[in-house]
């Protein structure tokens, strides 16, 4: 089985198969997180937000999975758009974005990651009303 799986690497059929497997795994994870959250809501998971009240750039990432598991994709997108874009990038990487990412010089990748984290943090600060005058 692993030989057959490895033999599809680099083919369009193999890329589509890998995307389908990743999508199925993400869907199962989202459903599991949503079910666990429905059974037991642990409250705020982010240590920075729990102790200071200030959200971090990753705040809302768990909510993305919870909302996706409930089928509310708009709420998932609004919880943390950067997490949704990064998740889609990881999901679709076998179709070509993965090669694009690794072809970038380290400096460009670091700038993109820094920009995404900054955008995410600004979004979270806006979402929790820290940017209001």
N, CA, C and O atoms as a GROMACS GRO file, in nm:
protein
  532
    1UNK      N    1   0.082  -0.120   0.000
    1UNK     CA    2   0.000   0.000   0.000
    1UNK      C    3   0.086   0.126   0.000
    1UNK      O    4   0.058   0.220  -0.075
    2UNK      N    5   0.191   0.128   0.084
    2UNK     CA    6   0.276   0.248   0.090
    2UNK      C    7   0.351   0.267  -0.041
    2UNK      O    8   0.380   0.381  -0.078
    3UNK      N    9   0.384   0.159  -0.110
    3UNK     CA   10   0.452   0.171  -0.238
    3UNK      C   11   0.359   0.236  -0.340
    3UNK      O   12   0.402   0.321  -0.419
    4UNK      N   13   0.234   0.196  -0.340
    4UNK     CA   14   0.137   0.255  -0.432
    4UNK      C   15   0.118   0.404  -0.399
    4UNK      O   16   0.110   0.488  -0.489
    5UNK      N   17   0.109   0.436  -0.268
    5UNK     CA   18   0.091   0.576  -0.225
    5UNK      C   19   0.213   0.658  -0.266
    5UNK      O   20   0.197   0.768  -0.319
    6UNK      N   21   0.333   0.606  -0.242
    6UNK     CA   22   0.455   0.678  -0.278
    6UNK      C   23   0.467   0.691  -0.430
    6UNK      O   24   0.524   0.789  -0.479
    7UNK      N   25   0.416   0.594  -0.504
    7UNK     CA   26   0.423   0.599  -0.649
    7UNK      C   27   0.338   0.708  -0.711
    7UNK      O   28   0.361   0.748  -0.825
    8UNK      N   29   0.238   0.757  -0.637
    8UNK     CA   30   0.153   0.864  -0.690
    8UNK      C   31   0.212   1.002  -0.665
    8UNK      O   32   0.158   1.102  -0.715
    9UNK      N   33   0.320   1.011  -0.589
    9UNK     CA   34   0.381   1.141  -0.558
    9UNK      C   35   0.420   1.212  -0.687
    9UNK      O   36   0.479   1.153  -0.777
   10UNK      N   37   0.388   1.338  -0.694
   10UNK     CA   38   0.424   1.419  -0.809
   10UNK      C   39   0.330   1.408  -0.927
   10UNK      O   40   0.352   1.472  -1.030
   11UNK      N   41   0.225   1.328  -0.916
   11UNK     CA   42   0.127   1.317  -1.024
   11UNK      C   43   0.003   1.397  -0.987
   11UNK      O   44  -0.024   1.417  -0.869
   12UNK      N   45  -0.072   1.444  -1.086
   12UNK     CA   46  -0.197   1.515  -1.055
   12UNK      C   47  -0.294   1.429  -0.973
   12UNK      O   48  -0.361   1.479  -0.883
   13UNK      N   49  -0.301   1.302  -1.006
   13UNK     CA   50  -0.391   1.212  -0.931
   13UNK      C   51  -0.346   1.200  -0.785
   13UNK      O   52  -0.428   1.202  -0.694
   14UNK      N   53  -0.214   1.189  -0.766
   14UNK     CA   54  -0.160   1.180  -0.631
   14UNK      C   55  -0.183   1.309  -0.552
   14UNK      O   56  -0.214   1.304  -0.433
   15UNK      N   57  -0.168   1.423  -0.617
   15UNK     CA   58  -0.191   1.551  -0.551
   15UNK      C   59  -0.337   1.563  -0.508
   15UNK      O   60  -0.366   1.605  -0.396
   16UNK      N   61  -0.428   1.526  -0.597
   16UNK     CA   62  -0.570   1.532  -0.563
   16UNK      C   63  -0.604   1.436  -0.449
   16UNK      O   64  -0.683   1.469  -0.361
   17UNK      N   65  -0.543   1.320  -0.452
   17UNK     CA   66  -0.564   1.222  -0.346
   17UNK      C   67  -0.514   1.273  -0.212
   17UNK      O   68  -0.580   1.256  -0.109
   18UNK      N   69  -0.397   1.337  -0.212
   18UNK     CA   70  -0.342   1.392  -0.089
   18UNK      C   71  -0.430   1.506  -0.036
   18UNK      O   72  -0.449   1.518   0.085
   19UNK      N   73  -0.483   1.589  -0.124
   19UNK     CA   74  -0.574   1.696  -0.081
   19UNK      C   75  -0.700   1.634  -0.020
   19UNK      O   76  -0.748   1.682   0.083
   20UNK      N   77  -0.752   1.530  -0.082
   20UNK     CA   78  -0.873   1.465  -0.030
   20UNK      C   79  -0.848   1.404   0.108
   20UNK      O   80  -0.933   1.414   0.197
   21UNK      N   81  -0.733   1.342   0.126
   21UNK     CA   82  -0.700   1.283   0.257
   21UNK      C   83  -0.683   1.392   0.361
   21UNK      O   84  -0.731   1.378   0.474
   22UNK      N   85  -0.616   1.502   0.325
   22UNK     CA   86  -0.600   1.612   0.419
   22UNK      C   87  -0.735   1.675   0.454
   22UNK      O   88  -0.761   1.708   0.569
   23UNK      N   89  -0.822   1.691   0.354
   23UNK     CA   90  -0.954   1.749   0.379
   23UNK      C   91  -1.036   1.660   0.470
   23UNK      O   92  -1.105   1.709   0.560
   24UNK      N   93  -1.029   1.529   0.448
   24UNK     CA   94  -1.102   1.436   0.535
   24UNK      C   95  -1.049   1.443   0.677
   24UNK      O   96  -1.127   1.443   0.772
   25UNK      N   97  -0.919   1.449   0.693
   25UNK     CA   98  -0.859   1.460   0.826
   25UNK      C   99  -0.898   1.590   0.895
   25UNK      O  100  -0.928   1.590   1.014
   26UNK      N  101  -0.898   1.700   0.821
   26UNK     CA  102  -0.937   1.829   0.878
   26UNK      C  103  -1.084   1.828   0.917
   26UNK      O  104  -1.121   1.883   1.021
   27UNK      N  105  -1.168   1.766   0.835
   27UNK     CA  106  -1.311   1.759   0.866
   27UNK      C  107  -1.335   1.676   0.992
   27UNK      O  108  -1.416   1.714   1.076
   28UNK      N  109  -1.266   1.564   1.004
   28UNK     CA  110  -1.281   1.481   1.124
   28UNK      C  111  -1.232   1.557   1.246
   28UNK      O  112  -1.297   1.554   1.351
   29UNK      N  113  -1.118   1.626   1.234
   29UNK     CA  114  -1.066   1.705   1.347
   29UNK      C  115  -1.163   1.816   1.387
   29UNK      O  116  -1.187   1.838   1.505
   30UNK      N  117  -1.219   1.886   1.288
   30UNK     CA  118  -1.313   1.994   1.317
   30UNK      C  119  -1.439   1.940   1.385
   30UNK      O  120  -1.488   1.999   1.481
   31UNK      N  121  -1.490   1.828   1.336
   31UNK     CA  122  -1.608   1.768   1.400
   31UNK      C  123  -1.577   1.723   1.543
   31UNK      O  124  -1.658   1.742   1.633
   32UNK      N  125  -1.461   1.664   1.564
   32UNK     CA  126  -1.422   1.618   1.697
   32UNK      C  127  -1.408   1.735   1.793
   32UNK      O  128  -1.456   1.729   1.907
   33UNK      N  129  -1.343   1.842   1.748
   33UNK     CA  130  -1.326   1.960   1.834
   33UNK      C  131  -1.461   2.021   1.866
   33UNK      O  132  -1.485   2.062   1.980
   34UNK      N  133  -1.550   2.028   1.768
   34UNK     CA  134  -1.683   2.084   1.792
   34UNK      C  135  -1.761   1.999   1.892
   34UNK      O  136  -1.828   2.053   1.981
   35UNK      N  137  -1.754   1.867   1.879
   35UNK     CA  138  -1.825   1.779   1.972
   35UNK      C  139  -1.769   1.790   2.114
   35UNK      O  140  -1.845   1.795   2.210
   36UNK      N  141  -1.637   1.792   2.126
   36UNK     CA  142  -1.575   1.807   2.258
   36UNK      C  143  -1.613   1.941   2.319
   36UNK      O  144  -1.642   1.949   2.438
   37UNK      N  145  -1.612   2.046   2.238
   37UNK     CA  146  -1.647   2.179   2.288
   37UNK      C  147  -1.792   2.184   2.332
   37UNK      O  148  -1.824   2.247   2.433
   38UNK      N  149  -1.881   2.118   2.258
   38UNK     CA  150  -2.022   2.115   2.298
   38UNK      C  151  -2.041   2.042   2.430
   38UNK      O  152  -2.125   2.080   2.511
   39UNK      N  153  -1.962   1.936   2.452
   39UNK     CA  154  -1.973   1.858   2.575
   39UNK      C  155  -1.909   1.930   2.693
   39UNK      O  156  -1.959   1.922   2.806
   40UNK      N  157  -1.799   1.999   2.668
   40UNK     CA  158  -1.728   2.067   2.777
   40UNK      C  159  -1.657   2.190   2.722
   40UNK      O  160  -1.557   2.176   2.651
   41UNK      N  161  -1.707   2.307   2.753
   41UNK     CA  162  -1.644   2.432   2.710
   41UNK      C  163  -1.540   2.472   2.814
   41UNK      O  164  -1.575   2.511   2.925
   42UNK      N  165  -1.410   2.462   2.779
   42UNK     CA  166  -1.306   2.493   2.877
   42UNK      C  167  -1.284   2.642   2.899
   42UNK      O  168  -1.206   2.680   2.986
   43UNK      N  169  -1.353   2.726   2.822
   43UNK     CA  170  -1.331   2.871   2.835
   43UNK      C  171  -1.215   2.915   2.748
   43UNK      O  172  -1.188   2.856   2.644
   44UNK      N  173  -1.148   3.019   2.792
   44UNK     CA  174  -1.036   3.076   2.716
   44UNK      C  175  -0.914   2.984   2.727
   44UNK      O  176  -0.870   2.953   2.838
   45UNK      N  177  -0.860   2.942   2.613
   45UNK     CA  178  -0.744   2.854   2.612
   45UNK      C  179  -0.612   2.930   2.601
   45UNK      O  180  -0.508   2.879   2.642
   46UNK      N  181  -0.615   3.050   2.546
   46UNK     CA  182  -0.493   3.129   2.524
   46UNK      C  183  -0.442   3.181   2.659
   46UNK      O  184  -0.513   3.255   2.727
   47UNK      N  185  -0.319   3.144   2.697
   47UNK     CA  186  -0.266   3.192   2.826
   47UNK      C  187  -0.253   3.344   2.832
   47UNK      O  188  -0.282   3.404   2.935
   48UNK      N  189  -0.211   3.408   2.722
   48UNK     CA  190  -0.196   3.553   2.722
   48UNK      C  191  -0.331   3.619   2.746
   48UNK      O  192  -0.342   3.710   2.828
   49UNK      N  193  -0.433   3.575   2.674
   49UNK     CA  194  -0.565   3.634   2.690
   49UNK      C  195  -0.626   3.601   2.827
   49UNK      O  196  -0.696   3.683   2.885
   50UNK      N  197  -0.601   3.481   2.877
   50UNK     CA  198  -0.656   3.441   3.006
   50UNK      C  199  -0.601   3.527   3.119
   50UNK      O  200  -0.675   3.568   3.209
   51UNK      N  201  -0.470   3.555   3.115
   51UNK     CA  202  -0.408   3.626   3.227
   51UNK      C  203  -0.401   3.777   3.210
   51UNK      O  204  -0.395   3.850   3.309
   52UNK      N  205  -0.402   3.825   3.084
   52UNK     CA  206  -0.391   3.970   3.063
   52UNK      C  207  -0.516   4.030   3.000
   52UNK      O  208  -0.538   4.150   3.008
   53UNK      N  209  -0.596   3.946   2.936
   53UNK     CA  210  -0.713   3.996   2.863
   53UNK      C  211  -0.681   4.041   2.722
   53UNK      O  212  -0.771   4.077   2.647
   54UNK      N  213  -0.553   4.040   2.685
   54UNK     CA  214  -0.510   4.082   2.552
   54UNK      C  215  -0.497   3.959   2.463
   54UNK      O  216  -0.427   3.865   2.499
   55UNK      N  217  -0.563   3.957   2.348
   55UNK     CA  218  -0.554   3.841   2.260
   55UNK      C  219  -0.419   3.834   2.189
   55UNK      O  220  -0.356   3.937   2.163
   56UNK      N  221  -0.376   3.713   2.157
   56UNK     CA  222  -0.253   3.693   2.080
   56UNK      C  223  -0.290   3.675   1.932
   56UNK      O  224  -0.408   3.664   1.900
   57UNK      N  225  -0.191   3.670   1.842
   57UNK     CA  226  -0.223   3.650   1.700
   57UNK      C  227  -0.293   3.518   1.671
   57UNK      O  228  -0.366   3.508   1.572
   58UNK      N  229  -0.273   3.418   1.755
   58UNK     CA  230  -0.336   3.288   1.733
   58UNK      C  231  -0.474   3.274   1.795
   58UNK      O  232  -0.541   3.173   1.775
   59UNK      N  233  -0.516   3.375   1.870
   59UNK     CA  234  -0.649   3.367   1.931
   59UNK      C  235  -0.754   3.350   1.823
   59UNK      O  236  -0.748   3.412   1.717
   60UNK      N  237  -0.849   3.266   1.850
   60UNK     CA  238  -0.955   3.238   1.754
   60UNK      C  239  -0.927   3.115   1.669
   60UNK      O  240  -1.015   3.071   1.595
   61UNK      N  241  -0.806   3.058   1.677
   61UNK     CA  242  -0.774   2.941   1.595
   61UNK      C  243  -0.855   2.820   1.636
   61UNK      O  244  -0.901   2.744   1.550
   62UNK      N  245  -0.874   2.800   1.765
   62UNK     CA  246  -0.959   2.689   1.809
   62UNK      C  247  -1.102   2.713   1.768
   62UNK      O  248  -1.174   2.620   1.729
   63UNK      N  249  -1.146   2.839   1.776
   63UNK     CA  250  -1.281   2.875   1.736
   63UNK      C  251  -1.304   2.847   1.588
   63UNK      O  252  -1.415   2.813   1.546
   64UNK      N  253  -1.198   2.862   1.507
   64UNK     CA  254  -1.209   2.831   1.364
   64UNK      C  255  -1.252   2.686   1.347
   64UNK      O  256  -1.342   2.656   1.269
   65UNK      N  257  -1.186   2.594   1.419
   65UNK     CA  258  -1.221   2.452   1.408
   65UNK      C  259  -1.359   2.423   1.465
   65UNK      O  260  -1.434   2.343   1.409
   66UNK      N  261  -1.393   2.488   1.576
   66UNK     CA  262  -1.525   2.466   1.636
   66UNK      C  263  -1.635   2.510   1.539
   66UNK      O  264  -1.730   2.436   1.516
   67UNK      N  265  -1.621   2.629   1.484
   67UNK     CA  266  -1.723   2.681   1.392
   67UNK      C  267  -1.727   2.600   1.262
   67UNK      O  268  -1.835   2.575   1.208
   68UNK      N  269  -1.612   2.559   1.212
   68UNK     CA  270  -1.610   2.475   1.092
   68UNK      C  271  -1.677   2.341   1.120
   68UNK      O  272  -1.748   2.288   1.035
   69UNK      N  273  -1.654   2.287   1.238
   69UNK     CA  274  -1.717   2.161   1.276
   69UNK      C  275  -1.868   2.173   1.288
   69UNK      O  276  -1.941   2.076   1.268
   70UNK      N  277  -1.914   2.292   1.321
   70UNK     CA  278  -2.058   2.317   1.326
   70UNK      C  279  -2.115   2.355   1.189
   70UNK      O  280  -2.236   2.370   1.173
   71UNK      N  281  -2.027   2.371   1.090
   71UNK     CA  282  -2.072   2.403   0.955
   71UNK      C  283  -2.088   2.552   0.929
   71UNK      O  284  -2.138   2.590   0.823
   72UNK      N  285  -2.046   2.638   1.022
   72UNK     CA  286  -2.059   2.783   1.006
   72UNK      C  287  -1.925   2.838   0.957
   72UNK      O  288  -1.844   2.884   1.037
   73UNK      N  289  -1.904   2.834   0.826
   73UNK     CA  290  -1.776   2.874   0.770
   73UNK      C  291  -1.751   3.023   0.778
   73UNK      O  292  -1.636   3.065   0.790
   74UNK      N  293  -1.856   3.105   0.773
   74UNK     CA  294  -1.838   3.250   0.788
   74UNK      C  295  -1.790   3.284   0.929
   74UNK      O  296  -1.700   3.366   0.945
   75UNK      N  297  -1.849   3.222   1.030
   75UNK     CA  298  -1.804   3.245   1.168
   75UNK      C  299  -1.660   3.197   1.185
   75UNK      O  300  -1.583   3.260   1.258
   76UNK      N  301  -1.624   3.088   1.119
   76UNK     CA  302  -1.486   3.039   1.126
   76UNK      C  303  -1.391   3.142   1.064
   76UNK      O  304  -1.285   3.170   1.121
   77UNK      N  305  -1.428   3.197   0.951
   77UNK     CA  306  -1.345   3.297   0.884
   77UNK      C  307  -1.332   3.423   0.970
   77UNK      O  308  -1.224   3.482   0.976
   78UNK      N  309  -1.439   3.465   1.034
   78UNK     CA  310  -1.436   3.585   1.116
   78UNK      C  311  -1.359   3.565   1.246
   78UNK      O  312  -1.309   3.662   1.303
   79UNK      N  313  -1.349   3.442   1.294
   79UNK     CA  314  -1.276   3.415   1.419
   79UNK      C  315  -1.127   3.440   1.401
   79UNK      O  316  -1.064   3.499   1.489
   80UNK      N  317  -1.070   3.397   1.290
   80UNK     CA  318  -0.929   3.423   1.261
   80UNK      C  319  -0.903   3.396   1.113
   80UNK      O  320  -0.874   3.282   1.075
   81UNK      N  321  -0.914   3.500   1.030
   81UNK     CA  322  -0.895   3.481   0.885
   81UNK      C  323  -0.759   3.425   0.848
   81UNK      O  324  -0.747   3.350   0.752
   82UNK      N  325  -0.655   3.461   0.922
   82UNK     CA  326  -0.520   3.414   0.890
   82UNK      C  327  -0.510   3.263   0.912
   82UNK      O  328  -0.445   3.194   0.833
   83UNK      N  329  -0.573   3.212   1.016
   83UNK     CA  330  -0.573   3.068   1.040
   83UNK      C  331  -0.645   2.996   0.926
   83UNK      O  332  -0.600   2.890   0.883
   84UNK      N  333  -0.754   3.052   0.878
   84UNK     CA  334  -0.828   2.990   0.768
   84UNK      C  335  -0.742   2.988   0.641
   84UNK      O  336  -0.736   2.887   0.572
   85UNK      N  337  -0.676   3.099   0.610
   85UNK     CA  338  -0.591   3.106   0.491
   85UNK      C  339  -0.473   3.009   0.504
   85UNK      O  340  -0.439   2.940   0.408
   86UNK      N  341  -0.411   3.004   0.622
   86UNK     CA  342  -0.299   2.911   0.643
   86UNK      C  343  -0.347   2.766   0.632
   86UNK      O  344  -0.278   2.682   0.573
   87UNK      N  345  -0.463   2.738   0.687
   87UNK     CA  346  -0.519   2.603   0.677
   87UNK      C  347  -0.548   2.564   0.534
   87UNK      O  348  -0.520   2.451   0.493
   88UNK      N  349  -0.604   2.656   0.457
   88UNK     CA  350  -0.630   2.628   0.316
   88UNK      C  351  -0.499   2.609   0.239
   88UNK      O  352  -0.491   2.525   0.149
   89UNK      N  353  -0.397   2.686   0.274
   89UNK     CA  354  -0.266   2.670   0.211
   89UNK      C  355  -0.207   2.532   0.238
   89UNK      O  356  -0.152   2.469   0.148
   90UNK      N  357  -0.219   2.486   0.363
   90UNK     CA  358  -0.170   2.353   0.396
   90UNK      C  359  -0.252   2.244   0.328
   90UNK      O  360  -0.198   2.143   0.283
   91UNK      N  361  -0.382   2.267   0.320
   91UNK     CA  362  -0.471   2.170   0.255
   91UNK      C  363  -0.438   2.156   0.107
   91UNK      O  364  -0.433   2.045   0.054
   92UNK      N  365  -0.416   2.269   0.041
   92UNK     CA  366  -0.395   2.270  -0.104
   92UNK      C  367  -0.248   2.260  -0.146
   92UNK      O  368  -0.218   2.264  -0.265
   93UNK      N  369  -0.157   2.249  -0.051
   93UNK     CA  370  -0.013   2.246  -0.081
   93UNK      C  371   0.026   2.142  -0.186
   93UNK      O  372   0.111   2.170  -0.270
   94UNK      N  373  -0.032   2.022  -0.185
   94UNK     CA  374   0.008   1.924  -0.287
   94UNK      C  375  -0.025   1.968  -0.431
   94UNK      O  376   0.032   1.914  -0.526
   95UNK      N  377  -0.116   2.062  -0.447
   95UNK     CA  378  -0.153   2.106  -0.582
   95UNK      C  379  -0.058   2.210  -0.639
   95UNK      O  380  -0.070   2.247  -0.756
   96UNK      N  381   0.037   2.258  -0.559
   96UNK     CA  382   0.133   2.354  -0.611
   96UNK      C  383   0.176   2.462  -0.515
   96UNK      O  384   0.293   2.502  -0.520
   97UNK      N  385   0.088   2.514  -0.426
   97UNK     CA  386   0.133   2.620  -0.336
   97UNK      C  387   0.250   2.579  -0.246
   97UNK      O  388   0.330   2.663  -0.207
   98UNK      N  389   0.259   2.452  -0.215
   98UNK     CA  390   0.371   2.405  -0.133
   98UNK      C  391   0.504   2.426  -0.202
   98UNK      O  392   0.602   2.468  -0.140
   99UNK      N  393   0.509   2.398  -0.332
   99UNK     CA  394   0.634   2.420  -0.407
   99UNK      C  395   0.666   2.569  -0.415
   99UNK      O  396   0.782   2.609  -0.405
  100UNK      N  397   0.563   2.651  -0.432
  100UNK     CA  398   0.582   2.796  -0.438
  100UNK      C  399   0.642   2.846  -0.307
  100UNK      O  400   0.735   2.926  -0.308
  101UNK      N  401   0.588   2.798  -0.194
  101UNK     CA  402   0.633   2.842  -0.063
  101UNK      C  403   0.781   2.807  -0.040
  101UNK      O  404   0.859   2.891   0.003
  102UNK      N  405   0.818   2.682  -0.070
  102UNK     CA  406   0.955   2.639  -0.043
  102UNK      C  407   1.054   2.696  -0.143
  102UNK      O  408   1.175   2.694  -0.119
  103UNK      N  409   1.005   2.747  -0.256
  103UNK     CA  410   1.094   2.810  -0.353
  103UNK      C  411   1.132   2.952  -0.311
  103UNK      O  412   1.229   3.008  -0.363
  104UNK      N  413   1.058   3.010  -0.219
  104UNK     CA  414   1.088   3.145  -0.173
  104UNK      C  415   1.215   3.145  -0.088
  104UNK      O  416   1.243   3.049  -0.018
  105UNK      N  417   1.292   3.255  -0.096
  105UNK     CA  418   1.407   3.267  -0.005
  105UNK      C  419   1.357   3.278   0.140
  105UNK      O  420   1.245   3.322   0.165
  106UNK      N  421   1.442   3.240   0.234
  106UNK     CA  422   1.404   3.244   0.376
  106UNK      C  423   1.356   3.381   0.419
  106UNK      O  424   1.260   3.392   0.494
  107UNK      N  425   1.422   3.485   0.372
  107UNK     CA  426   1.384   3.621   0.411
  107UNK      C  427   1.240   3.651   0.369
  107UNK      O  428   1.163   3.708   0.446
  108UNK      N  429   1.204   3.613   0.248
  108UNK     CA  430   1.068   3.638   0.200
  108UNK      C  431   0.965   3.558   0.279
  108UNK      O  432   0.857   3.609   0.311
  109UNK      N  433   0.997   3.433   0.311
  109UNK     CA  434   0.905   3.352   0.393
  109UNK      C  435   0.888   3.415   0.531
  109UNK      O  436   0.777   3.422   0.583
  110UNK      N  437   0.998   3.461   0.590
  110UNK     CA  438   0.991   3.524   0.722
  110UNK      C  439   0.910   3.652   0.719
  110UNK      O  440   0.834   3.681   0.812
  111UNK      N  441   0.925   3.730   0.612
  111UNK     CA  442   0.847   3.853   0.600
  111UNK      C  443   0.698   3.820   0.586
  111UNK      O  444   0.615   3.886   0.647
  112UNK      N  445   0.665   3.719   0.506
  112UNK     CA  446   0.525   3.679   0.492
  112UNK      C  447   0.466   3.628   0.624
  112UNK      O  448   0.353   3.661   0.659
  113UNK      N  449   0.544   3.550   0.697
  113UNK     CA  450   0.496   3.501   0.827
  113UNK      C  451   0.477   3.617   0.924
  113UNK      O  452   0.377   3.623   0.994
  114UNK      N  453   0.574   3.707   0.928
  114UNK     CA  454   0.562   3.824   1.016
  114UNK      C  455   0.445   3.912   0.980
  114UNK      O  456   0.375   3.962   1.068
  115UNK      N  457   0.422   3.931   0.851
  115UNK     CA  458   0.308   4.010   0.806
  115UNK      C  459   0.177   3.943   0.843
  115UNK      O  460   0.083   4.009   0.886
  116UNK      N  461   0.170   3.811   0.825
  116UNK     CA  462   0.048   3.737   0.861
  116UNK      C  463   0.022   3.745   1.011
  116UNK      O  464  -0.092   3.765   1.053
  117UNK      N  465   0.127   3.730   1.094
  117UNK     CA  466   0.109   3.740   1.238
  117UNK      C  467   0.065   3.880   1.280
  117UNK      O  468  -0.019   3.895   1.369
  118UNK      N  469   0.123   3.982   1.218
  118UNK     CA  470   0.083   4.119   1.248
  118UNK      C  471  -0.062   4.143   1.209
  118UNK      O  472  -0.138   4.201   1.286
  119UNK      N  473  -0.100   4.099   1.090
  119UNK     CA  474  -0.239   4.115   1.045
  119UNK      C  475  -0.334   4.039   1.138
  119UNK      O  476  -0.441   4.089   1.171
  120UNK      N  477  -0.294   3.919   1.179
  120UNK     CA  478  -0.379   3.841   1.268
  120UNK      C  479  -0.394   3.910   1.403
  120UNK      O  480  -0.504   3.914   1.459
  121UNK      N  481  -0.285   3.963   1.456
  121UNK     CA  482  -0.293   4.030   1.585
  121UNK      C  483  -0.379   4.155   1.577
  121UNK      O  484  -0.460   4.181   1.666
  122UNK      N  485  -0.363   4.233   1.470
  122UNK     CA  486  -0.448   4.351   1.452
  122UNK      C  487  -0.595   4.311   1.441
  122UNK      O  488  -0.682   4.379   1.496
  123UNK      N  489  -0.623   4.201   1.371
  123UNK     CA  490  -0.761   4.152   1.360
  123UNK      C  491  -0.815   4.115   1.498
  123UNK      O  492  -0.928   4.151   1.532
  124UNK      N  493  -0.734   4.043   1.576
  124UNK     CA  494  -0.780   4.002   1.708
  124UNK      C  495  -0.800   4.122   1.801
  124UNK      O  496  -0.896   4.126   1.878
  125UNK      N  497  -0.711   4.220   1.793
  125UNK     CA  498  -0.728   4.341   1.874
  125UNK      C  499  -0.854   4.415   1.835
  125UNK      O  500  -0.925   4.468   1.920
  126UNK      N  501  -0.884   4.418   1.705
  126UNK     CA  502  -1.009   4.478   1.658
  126UNK      C  503  -1.129   4.396   1.704
  126UNK      O  504  -1.229   4.451   1.750
  127UNK      N  505  -1.119   4.266   1.692
  127UNK     CA  506  -1.228   4.175   1.727
  127UNK      C  507  -1.267   4.188   1.875
  127UNK      O  508  -1.384   4.177   1.910
  128UNK      N  509  -1.167   4.209   1.960
  128UNK     CA  510  -1.194   4.221   2.104
  128UNK      C  511  -1.198   4.366   2.149
  128UNK      O  512  -1.185   4.394   2.268
  129UNK      N  513  -1.216   4.458   2.056
  129UNK     CA  514  -1.235   4.602   2.084
  129UNK      C  515  -1.118   4.669   2.156
  129UNK      O  516  -1.140   4.755   2.241
  130UNK      N  517  -0.995   4.632   2.123
  130UNK     CA  518  -0.880   4.698   2.180
  130UNK      C  519  -0.835   4.816   2.095
  130UNK      O  520  -0.754   4.897   2.141
  131UNK      N  521  -0.884   4.828   1.973
  131UNK     CA  522  -0.840   4.934   1.883
  131UNK      C  523  -0.936   5.053   1.880
  131UNK      O  524  -0.915   5.148   1.803
  132UNK      N  525  -1.038   5.049   1.961
  132UNK     CA  526  -1.134   5.161   1.965
  132UNK      C  527  -1.074   5.276   2.046
  132UNK      O  528  -1.002   5.253   2.143
  133UNK      N  529  -1.104   5.401   2.005
  133UNK     CA  530  -1.049   5.517   2.079
  133UNK      C  531  -1.112   5.531   2.216
  133UNK      O  532  -1.078   5.623   2.291
   0.00000   0.00000   0.00000
